[in-house]
């Protein structure tokens, strides 16, 4: 900041401290005409103009600050606060733009009350916008299928910013052009009902293998410590999340599969990837009480995963992208694990699910052959898919 401008700001601060608002404003208004102002200067002028009751001119000053620093949290918050005080209908949206930016840490105490107001008004604005958009879709008379309606609802929530778009972000293998969906529609997997009907039998087989003397219960995340996989730092080698493998990297774990004939018969009829050293994969996944699986993404978008919940206490949830679902025993789903996802067991009991992989249904037989050849040739040390 230029020395002259610093001096003028200091003089204005002294005038304010002495209770002379008019003098403080005069000093700053004169400085605008003499020196190239900075964002901090414009913010101070906006404050003084507001104190003098000149809200319109205060907004003009804060807009000049934002022209120099468009993403500044404090200036965006101040602009929204000025609009709010003037009863402007755009105040809620303006608060949302401010809240989307990183904020100072710690936040100056003078902004704490404004921040609370910002969060409340932004939430109200989002609710109002969501309701308005939903009403517009209904009023359009569009004859939507359930899947289309779900997409329309997500479109509306993305506009209202109660959700945001998520995309497939595989860590290693990204086949281009595949359809992205957090949870894939059940209609594409007609065998889900058969799988769900087998839940009691599959659970009994899981109990049998879990209690067998030779059962191999291993950490679900089991990478070498040298692997650069920060998303798994807390759970790598951690027995709070364990697995009983039935098929691992394309090989049946016979000590476990011997106890699971019905499960294995069903899996034999599934459209699973077959890639030497990588896939197919199937396992019972056991999540300990009070354990959180942090947000993460999978390695390959050419496959999807199926979950069949077998033992699920209350308050066990699963989020993929912007959609969160509660686990329910015997209610299966298919999802894309290359979209950010996480899970939580909030209870004091064990959660157990069956997990297995599937080819992405958009892939042609020729594409599958190409993937098998390329992944095998890559020989990348990523472990099971």
Backbone torsions as a table, in degrees:
resi	resn	phi	psi	omega
1	UNK	NA	133.2	-178.2
2	UNK	-61.3	146.6	-178.2
3	UNK	-56.3	-42.7	-179.1
4	UNK	-61.7	-41.6	179.8
5	UNK	-66.7	-41.1	176.9
6	UNK	-60.3	-42.1	180.0
7	UNK	-63.1	-42.2	-178.9
8	UNK	-66.1	-39.9	177.1
9	UNK	-63.1	-43.4	178.6
10	UNK	-61.0	-40.5	179.2
11	UNK	-65.7	-40.1	178.0
12	UNK	-64.5	-39.4	178.0
13	UNK	-62.5	-39.5	178.4
14	UNK	-65.6	-39.0	179.0
15	UNK	-64.3	-42.4	177.9
16	UNK	-63.5	-43.0	179.7
17	UNK	-61.0	-30.0	178.1
18	UNK	-87.4	4.6	177.4
19	UNK	82.9	13.4	-176.7
20	UNK	-103.8	81.4	-177.4
21	UNK	-63.9	-41.8	-177.3
22	UNK	-61.6	-43.8	179.0
23	UNK	-63.8	-42.6	179.0
24	UNK	-59.5	-44.4	-179.5
25	UNK	-65.8	-41.1	179.9
26	UNK	-59.3	-43.4	-179.2
27	UNK	-61.4	-45.0	-177.1
28	UNK	-71.5	-39.2	178.4
29	UNK	-64.0	-37.2	176.8
30	UNK	-66.1	-38.3	-178.7
31	UNK	-63.8	-33.1	178.5
32	UNK	-57.7	-37.5	-175.9
33	UNK	-82.0	-13.9	-173.8
34	UNK	-109.5	-32.0	-171.5
35	UNK	-125.3	151.2	174.5
36	UNK	-72.1	107.9	-174.1
37	UNK	-68.9	156.1	176.1
38	UNK	-105.2	168.2	176.1
39	UNK	-57.0	-40.8	179.2
40	UNK	-63.3	-37.8	178.6
41	UNK	-64.3	-47.9	-179.6
42	UNK	-60.3	-37.5	177.6
43	UNK	-62.6	-41.8	-179.8
44	UNK	-66.6	-41.0	178.2
45	UNK	-63.7	-39.8	177.4
46	UNK	-60.1	-42.0	179.8
47	UNK	-61.6	-46.0	-178.6
48	UNK	-66.3	-41.7	177.8
49	UNK	-62.1	-40.4	177.8
50	UNK	-62.6	-44.7	179.8
51	UNK	-60.2	-30.1	-180.0
52	UNK	-85.3	0.5	178.4
53	UNK	86.1	8.0	-179.3
54	UNK	-96.2	70.7	-173.6
55	UNK	-62.8	-41.9	-179.9
56	UNK	-59.6	-43.3	178.6
57	UNK	-70.3	-30.9	176.2
58	UNK	-64.6	-41.9	177.5
59	UNK	-63.8	-39.2	178.5
60	UNK	-61.1	-41.4	179.8
61	UNK	-66.5	-43.0	-178.5
62	UNK	-70.1	-29.8	173.9
63	UNK	-64.2	-36.5	176.7
64	UNK	-66.4	-36.9	176.0
65	UNK	-63.2	-42.8	-178.2
66	UNK	-70.7	-25.6	175.3
67	UNK	-64.0	-28.7	179.4
68	UNK	-90.3	-28.3	-179.1
69	UNK	-142.8	79.8	-168.9
70	UNK	-63.5	-23.3	-174.3
71	UNK	-108.6	16.9	-178.6
72	UNK	-70.4	120.4	-175.1
73	UNK	-60.4	-47.8	-175.0
74	UNK	-63.0	-43.6	-179.5
75	UNK	-68.4	-37.4	175.7
76	UNK	-65.0	-41.1	178.2
77	UNK	-64.2	-41.7	179.6
78	UNK	-64.1	-41.1	178.5
79	UNK	-61.7	-45.1	178.8
80	UNK	-62.4	-39.8	179.5
81	UNK	-63.4	-39.6	177.6
82	UNK	-65.2	-43.7	177.4
83	UNK	-62.4	-40.5	178.9
84	UNK	-60.4	-46.9	-179.8
85	UNK	-62.9	-28.3	179.1
86	UNK	-87.5	0.5	-179.2
87	UNK	70.9	26.4	-176.3
88	UNK	-76.3	137.0	-178.1
89	UNK	-66.2	-16.8	-179.7
90	UNK	-88.4	5.3	-176.2
91	UNK	-61.9	-42.9	-178.7
92	UNK	-61.0	-46.2	177.8
93	UNK	-63.2	-39.1	179.3
94	UNK	-64.6	-39.4	175.6
95	UNK	-61.8	-39.1	179.0
96	UNK	-61.3	-41.1	178.2
97	UNK	-63.5	-37.5	178.1
98	UNK	-66.7	-45.8	-176.1
99	UNK	-67.0	-18.3	179.3
100	UNK	-76.7	-9.8	-176.3
101	UNK	-99.4	153.4	173.5
102	UNK	-60.0	140.8	-178.0
103	UNK	-111.4	154.9	178.5
104	UNK	-59.7	144.4	178.2
105	UNK	-130.3	111.1	4.3
106	UNK	-80.6	155.6	176.2
107	UNK	-77.0	130.0	178.5
108	UNK	-52.9	137.5	-176.3
109	UNK	-53.4	-31.9	-177.5
110	UNK	-62.3	-19.8	-177.5
111	UNK	-98.0	-4.3	-175.1
112	UNK	-62.1	-46.4	-179.2
113	UNK	-65.9	-40.7	177.9
114	UNK	-63.1	-37.9	178.8
115	UNK	-63.0	-43.2	178.3
116	UNK	-61.3	-41.7	177.4
117	UNK	-64.3	-40.4	179.8
118	UNK	-60.4	-46.4	-177.8
119	UNK	-64.9	-39.7	-179.8
120	UNK	-67.9	-45.2	-176.9
121	UNK	-71.3	-35.5	177.1
122	UNK	-64.8	-42.1	178.3
123	UNK	-62.8	-41.5	178.4
124	UNK	-64.8	-39.9	178.6
125	UNK	-62.6	-42.0	179.2
126	UNK	-64.8	-41.9	178.4
127	UNK	-62.0	-45.0	-179.0
128	UNK	-63.4	-42.9	-179.1
129	UNK	-66.5	-41.5	178.9
130	UNK	-59.7	-45.5	179.1
131	UNK	-64.0	-40.6	-179.2
132	UNK	-65.4	-42.5	-179.7
133	UNK	-68.4	-40.6	177.0
134	UNK	-61.0	-41.2	177.9
135	UNK	-63.7	-37.4	178.8
136	UNK	-65.3	-40.5	178.3
137	UNK	-63.9	-44.5	179.1
138	UNK	-61.8	-43.4	-176.7
139	UNK	-68.1	-21.1	-179.2
140	UNK	-68.1	-20.4	-179.0
141	UNK	72.9	13.7	-179.4
142	UNK	-63.2	131.2	-179.6
143	UNK	-88.2	85.2	-173.0
144	UNK	-92.8	139.0	169.2
145	UNK	-72.4	166.0	177.5
146	UNK	-55.3	-41.4	179.3
147	UNK	-66.4	-40.8	178.6
148	UNK	-66.5	-38.1	178.6
149	UNK	-64.0	-40.4	178.3
150	UNK	-61.5	-39.6	178.1
151	UNK	-68.1	-38.1	178.0
152	UNK	-63.6	-40.2	178.7
153	UNK	-65.6	-39.1	177.7
154	UNK	-67.8	-37.8	177.0
155	UNK	-57.5	-44.8	180.0
156	UNK	-65.6	-43.1	-178.2
157	UNK	-69.9	-28.8	174.5
158	UNK	-67.9	-39.6	177.5
159	UNK	-62.5	-43.4	180.0
160	UNK	-75.8	-8.5	179.4
161	UNK	62.7	28.0	167.0
162	UNK	-82.2	-17.9	169.8
163	UNK	-132.2	170.9	174.3
164	UNK	-137.5	159.6	178.6
165	UNK	-67.8	138.6	171.6
166	UNK	-120.2	148.7	-178.2
167	UNK	-133.1	161.6	176.4
168	UNK	-66.1	127.7	-179.4
169	UNK	-136.6	66.4	-178.3
170	UNK	-62.4	145.0	-178.1
171	UNK	-75.1	-24.6	-174.3
172	UNK	-131.7	-49.0	-168.7
173	UNK	-119.4	111.0	-177.2
174	UNK	-121.9	100.6	175.6
175	UNK	-82.2	125.8	-173.2
176	UNK	-72.4	152.2	169.4
177	UNK	82.8	5.9	-178.4
178	UNK	-79.7	143.0	177.4
179	UNK	-61.1	135.8	178.6
180	UNK	-104.2	131.6	173.6
181	UNK	-153.0	136.6	179.3
182	UNK	-64.0	-60.6	171.4
183	UNK	-112.8	124.7	179.5
184	UNK	-78.4	148.4	-174.3
185	UNK	-68.1	139.8	-176.4
186	UNK	-59.3	-30.9	-175.8
187	UNK	-59.3	-24.6	-180.0
188	UNK	-77.5	-8.5	-175.7
189	UNK	-134.4	73.5	-173.8
190	UNK	-61.9	-17.3	-179.9
191	UNK	-76.8	-5.5	-178.5
192	UNK	-59.8	-37.4	-180.0
193	UNK	-64.6	-40.0	177.4
194	UNK	-63.1	-43.9	178.5
195	UNK	-60.1	-45.6	-178.2
196	UNK	-63.5	-36.4	178.8
197	UNK	-65.8	-24.2	179.9
198	UNK	-85.3	0.5	-174.6
199	UNK	-50.3	-49.7	-178.8
200	UNK	-59.9	-38.4	-179.3
201	UNK	-70.3	-43.9	-179.8
202	UNK	-64.9	-37.4	177.4
203	UNK	-64.8	-41.3	178.9
204	UNK	-63.0	-38.7	177.7
205	UNK	-67.6	-37.3	176.1
206	UNK	-61.9	-44.1	177.4
207	UNK	-59.2	-40.7	-178.1
208	UNK	-64.5	-46.3	-178.3
209	UNK	-71.6	-34.7	179.8
210	UNK	-64.9	-30.6	-177.8
211	UNK	-97.1	1.1	-180.0
212	UNK	-74.9	145.4	-179.2
213	UNK	-58.8	-33.2	-175.4
214	UNK	-94.7	8.5	-177.3
215	UNK	-59.1	134.8	179.1
216	UNK	-104.6	101.7	179.1
217	UNK	-102.5	109.1	-172.1
218	UNK	-121.9	157.3	174.7
219	UNK	-56.5	134.9	179.5
220	UNK	-62.9	-41.5	177.3
221	UNK	-100.1	116.3	-169.3
222	UNK	-143.2	56.9	-179.9
223	UNK	-92.7	158.8	172.7
224	UNK	-62.1	143.8	-178.0
225	UNK	-60.1	-24.2	-178.3
226	UNK	-78.9	-11.2	-178.7
227	UNK	-67.4	135.2	-179.2
228	UNK	-81.3	68.6	-175.2
229	UNK	-121.5	76.1	-174.4
230	UNK	-61.9	-28.8	-177.4
231	UNK	-64.9	-17.3	-178.1
232	UNK	-109.9	13.2	-173.1
233	UNK	-53.4	-45.8	-174.4
234	UNK	-78.0	-25.3	-174.2
235	UNK	-107.0	-5.2	178.8
236	UNK	-64.7	126.4	-177.8
237	UNK	65.4	12.7	-176.2
238	UNK	-90.9	127.3	-176.8
239	UNK	-84.2	9.0	170.7
240	UNK	-72.7	-19.3	176.0
241	UNK	-131.8	106.1	-173.9
242	UNK	-123.1	169.5	-177.7
243	UNK	-140.4	144.4	166.7
244	UNK	-110.2	103.9	-174.4
245	UNK	-77.0	135.1	171.6
246	UNK	-101.4	-45.4	173.4
247	UNK	-129.9	124.3	-178.2
248	UNK	-129.4	117.3	-179.9
249	UNK	56.0	38.3	176.2
250	UNK	88.2	-5.2	-178.1
251	UNK	-111.2	131.0	175.9
252	UNK	-69.5	135.9	176.0
253	UNK	-91.9	91.6	-166.9
254	UNK	-63.1	-29.7	177.8
255	UNK	-62.2	-27.1	179.1
256	UNK	-95.8	-41.7	-175.9
257	UNK	-66.5	-23.1	178.9
258	UNK	-58.6	-25.0	-178.8
259	UNK	-94.6	0.2	-170.2
260	UNK	-131.2	57.7	-175.6
261	UNK	-65.4	-40.6	-178.7
262	UNK	-68.0	-44.0	178.4
263	UNK	-59.4	-44.4	-177.8
264	UNK	-69.5	-34.9	176.8
265	UNK	-63.0	-41.6	178.4
266	UNK	-65.1	-46.5	-178.5
267	UNK	-61.9	-32.0	-179.9
268	UNK	-62.9	-22.8	-179.5
269	UNK	-96.1	0.5	-179.9
270	UNK	-85.6	153.8	-177.2
271	UNK	-88.5	71.4	-176.0
272	UNK	-93.5	148.6	173.5
273	UNK	-62.4	145.6	176.0
274	UNK	-125.7	98.9	-178.1
275	UNK	-135.0	116.9	-174.8
276	UNK	-54.9	129.2	178.9
277	UNK	80.3	-0.7	-177.0
278	UNK	-132.7	-46.5	-172.6
279	UNK	-152.2	157.1	13.7
280	UNK	-81.9	169.8	177.9
281	UNK	-140.3	141.6	174.6
282	UNK	-155.2	142.6	-176.5
283	UNK	-162.3	161.2	164.9
284	UNK	-93.5	126.3	-178.5
285	UNK	-106.0	126.0	-176.1
286	UNK	-116.3	118.9	-179.3
287	UNK	-110.9	121.3	-175.6
288	UNK	-68.2	160.9	176.5
289	UNK	-56.4	145.8	174.7
290	UNK	57.5	35.1	-178.5
291	UNK	-113.7	135.6	179.8
292	UNK	-112.3	127.3	170.7
293	UNK	-92.1	114.2	-171.3
294	UNK	-70.6	163.6	177.4
295	UNK	-55.4	133.0	-178.0
296	UNK	-160.1	172.0	177.0
297	UNK	-131.9	154.9	-179.7
298	UNK	-85.8	-179.4	-169.6
299	UNK	-92.0	-21.2	-170.5
300	UNK	-143.3	128.1	-179.5
301	UNK	-87.2	-4.0	179.8
302	UNK	-81.5	-1.0	175.0
303	UNK	-127.2	158.1	172.5
304	UNK	-117.7	168.5	176.4
305	UNK	-120.1	146.5	174.2
306	UNK	-113.7	136.4	173.2
307	UNK	-113.4	133.0	168.0
308	UNK	-122.8	106.4	179.3
309	UNK	-68.6	131.3	-177.9
310	UNK	-112.4	-44.7	176.1
311	UNK	-129.7	111.4	-173.2
312	UNK	-136.3	103.1	170.8
313	UNK	-66.8	167.9	174.1
314	UNK	-63.3	156.0	175.7
315	UNK	66.7	42.5	168.3
316	UNK	-116.0	117.8	-175.3
317	UNK	-124.7	166.0	-176.4
318	UNK	-143.8	126.4	179.7
319	UNK	-115.9	131.3	169.7
320	UNK	-123.9	118.6	-177.1
321	UNK	59.6	-123.3	-177.4
322	UNK	-97.5	2.9	-177.7
323	UNK	-110.8	126.8	177.6
324	UNK	-114.0	131.6	178.5
325	UNK	-126.4	150.3	172.0
326	UNK	-87.1	136.1	172.1
327	UNK	-66.1	143.2	174.2
328	UNK	-139.5	132.9	-177.2
329	UNK	-56.2	129.2	176.6
330	UNK	80.3	6.3	178.6
331	UNK	-112.3	104.5	-173.4
332	UNK	-90.7	160.5	172.1
333	UNK	-149.9	162.6	176.0
334	UNK	-119.9	131.5	-175.4
335	UNK	-140.3	167.0	178.9
336	UNK	-99.8	110.4	-175.5
337	UNK	-82.1	-0.5	173.6
338	UNK	-87.6	-2.1	168.0
339	UNK	-92.8	137.2	-175.3
340	UNK	-49.4	129.4	-179.9
341	UNK	-145.4	161.4	179.7
342	UNK	-155.5	165.1	179.9
343	UNK	-144.9	157.2	-179.7
344	UNK	-146.3	133.3	169.3
345	UNK	-107.1	101.9	-175.6
346	UNK	-86.7	4.4	-171.0
347	UNK	-102.9	-179.6	176.6
348	UNK	-98.9	14.7	-178.3
349	UNK	-123.5	164.2	-178.8
350	UNK	-75.8	142.4	172.1
351	UNK	-112.0	131.3	-178.1
352	UNK	-130.6	131.9	175.6
353	UNK	-136.0	154.7	169.5
354	UNK	-91.3	133.1	178.4
355	UNK	-125.9	135.4	170.8
356	UNK	-149.4	156.2	-177.0
357	UNK	-96.2	159.9	-177.2
358	UNK	-143.2	149.4	169.3
359	UNK	-62.0	143.8	171.0
360	UNK	-64.3	129.8	-173.2
361	UNK	-66.7	-14.1	179.8
362	UNK	-76.7	-13.5	-173.3
363	UNK	-79.9	134.0	174.8
364	UNK	-79.8	163.0	175.1
365	UNK	-55.3	-38.8	180.0
366	UNK	-65.7	-40.1	178.9
367	UNK	-65.3	-38.6	178.5
368	UNK	-62.3	-41.4	178.3
369	UNK	-62.7	-40.2	179.5
370	UNK	-64.9	-40.6	178.8
371	UNK	-64.1	-46.5	179.5
372	UNK	-57.2	-43.0	-178.8
373	UNK	-67.5	-44.6	-176.2
374	UNK	-68.9	-43.8	-179.0
375	UNK	-65.7	-41.2	177.8
376	UNK	-62.6	-42.3	-179.1
377	UNK	-69.3	-31.4	-179.2
378	UNK	-64.9	-34.2	178.6
379	UNK	48.2	45.4	-178.7
380	UNK	-84.2	136.9	-175.4
381	UNK	-81.2	64.7	-178.4
382	UNK	-102.3	-0.5	-179.1
383	UNK	73.8	-156.9	-179.4
384	UNK	-67.8	147.8	176.2
385	UNK	-71.5	NA	NA
